[in-house]
Every structure is written in structure tokens, then in C-alpha cells.
Amino acid sequence: MRLPTLSLLASLLSTSSTTPLAPRGIANVFMYSGDSCSGRLDRFAITSGEFCVPAAETKRSIRVTGSDCKVKMWSSADCKGNAWMGTGKGMDGACVGPVAYGSVTVEC
């Protein structure tokens, strides 16, 4: 039995027609201390995965830009308790508040 050489394998791999996977979405999350997306701001961006992000202080409004990401606001700082859920596409750029929350879960 004859094994293919490394150069043959390399040429086969380089001519492959695979397409790299793209992230499902992106969420840019802006968390505000004021009722109408005003006051002190914390912000972060998520491109893939699921993350729990505690707020540095209790927040009262949120704005999310991006698409295809699920966003939940939680009453406690550890992504537990009462939750309000939206999506990046549905919340795209709109200010949501007043609603007090201590953490945010984002899944893209």
C-alpha cells in the first residue's frame, strides 16, 4: 500500500471548496443608568457564544444594535431572577426603559 505524500495532501487541502463559518450575529449592547438611555454608560459587543454580563451598577435602560442575537435583562447581577427578553433585530437601536436590571445575557 502506498501512502500519499505531504505535498499531495497539501494541494488537496488548498483546493478545497470549504467556506469558513460566519458568526450568527453581532450585538452591541449599551446599558444606561438613566430611564431614557441617558446617564452613565456601560457597553460591550458579542459576536458569538453566550455570555452573562453583570452591570457595574443597577441599570434602568438599554439599547442594542445588531441582529440575530437574543438579549435578556435580569433582575440580579448573576443572570438569575426575573428576566425580560428581546432580540437584537427587534430592539435594533431603540431605547428600552425604564426597566431596572442588574445583568444581561447575550446569545449570538
C-alpha positions as CSV (number, residue, x, y, z in Angstrom):
1,M,0.0,0.0,0.0
2,R,1.4,3.4,-1.0
3,L,0.7,6.5,1.2
4,P,0.2,9.9,-0.4
5,T,2.9,12.4,0.0
6,L,2.6,15.5,2.1
7,S,2.7,17.8,-1.0
8,L,-0.2,15.9,-2.5
9,L,-2.2,16.3,0.7
10,A,-1.4,20.0,0.9
11,S,-2.5,20.6,-2.6
12,L,-5.8,18.7,-2.0
13,L,-6.5,20.8,1.1
14,S,-5.7,24.1,-0.5
15,T,-8.1,23.4,-3.4
16,S,-10.9,22.5,-1.1
17,S,-14.1,24.5,-1.6
18,T,-15.0,24.9,2.1
19,T,-16.3,28.2,3.3
20,P,-15.4,29.5,6.7
21,L,-18.3,29.7,9.2
22,A,-19.5,33.2,9.8
23,P,-20.8,34.3,13.2
24,R,-24.6,34.1,13.6
25,G,-24.9,37.8,14.5
26,I,-23.4,40.6,16.5
27,A,-24.8,42.5,19.4
28,N,-23.6,45.9,20.5
29,V,-25.1,46.4,24.0
30,F,-25.4,49.8,25.6
31,M,-26.5,49.8,29.3
32,Y,-27.6,53.1,30.9
33,S,-28.2,54.2,34.4
34,G,-31.0,56.7,33.3
35,D,-34.5,55.9,32.2
36,S,-34.2,57.0,28.6
37,C,-30.8,55.8,27.5
38,S,-29.1,58.6,29.4
39,G,-26.7,58.7,32.4
40,R,-23.7,56.5,33.0
41,L,-23.0,54.1,30.2
42,D,-21.5,50.6,30.1
43,R,-21.2,48.9,26.7
44,F,-19.9,45.7,25.2
45,A,-20.1,43.7,21.9
46,I,-20.7,40.0,21.4
47,T,-20.2,38.2,18.1
48,S,-20.7,34.6,19.0
49,G,-21.4,32.5,22.1
50,E,-23.5,33.1,25.2
51,F,-22.3,35.5,27.9
52,C,-23.7,36.8,31.2
53,V,-22.5,40.4,31.7
54,P,-23.2,42.0,35.1
55,A,-23.8,45.7,35.2
56,A,-21.4,47.8,37.3
57,E,-24.5,49.3,39.0
58,T,-28.2,48.8,38.6
59,K,-29.2,50.0,35.1
60,R,-32.5,51.4,34.0
61,S,-32.5,51.4,30.2
62,I,-30.8,49.5,27.3
63,R,-30.1,49.9,23.6
64,V,-29.0,47.1,21.4
65,T,-27.8,47.3,17.8
66,G,-27.1,44.3,15.6
67,S,-29.1,41.3,14.5
68,D,-29.9,37.7,15.3
69,C,-28.8,37.8,18.9
70,K,-31.0,37.0,21.9
71,V,-30.8,39.5,24.8
72,K,-32.2,39.0,28.3
73,M,-32.1,41.6,31.1
74,W,-32.1,40.1,34.6
75,S,-33.1,41.5,37.9
76,S,-30.0,40.2,39.7
77,A,-26.3,40.7,38.9
78,D,-25.7,36.9,38.2
79,C,-28.2,36.5,35.3
80,K,-30.8,35.0,37.6
81,G,-34.2,36.1,38.9
82,N,-36.8,37.8,36.8
83,A,-36.0,38.3,33.1
84,W,-37.1,40.4,30.2
85,M,-36.1,39.1,26.8
86,G,-35.7,40.8,23.4
87,T,-33.7,40.3,20.3
88,G,-31.1,42.5,18.7
89,K,-33.2,42.7,15.5
90,G,-36.3,43.7,17.4
91,M,-34.5,46.1,19.6
92,D,-32.2,47.4,16.9
93,G,-31.3,50.9,18.0
94,A,-34.4,51.5,20.1
95,C,-34.1,52.6,23.7
96,V,-35.9,50.2,26.1
97,G,-36.7,51.5,29.5
98,P,-37.3,52.3,32.2
99,V,-36.7,48.8,33.5
100,A,-34.3,48.1,36.3
101,Y,-31.8,45.3,35.7
102,G,-28.5,44.0,37.2
103,S,-27.1,41.9,34.4
104,V,-27.6,41.0,30.7
105,T,-27.4,37.7,28.9
106,V,-26.5,37.8,25.2
107,E,-26.5,34.8,22.9
108,C,-25.3,35.1,19.3
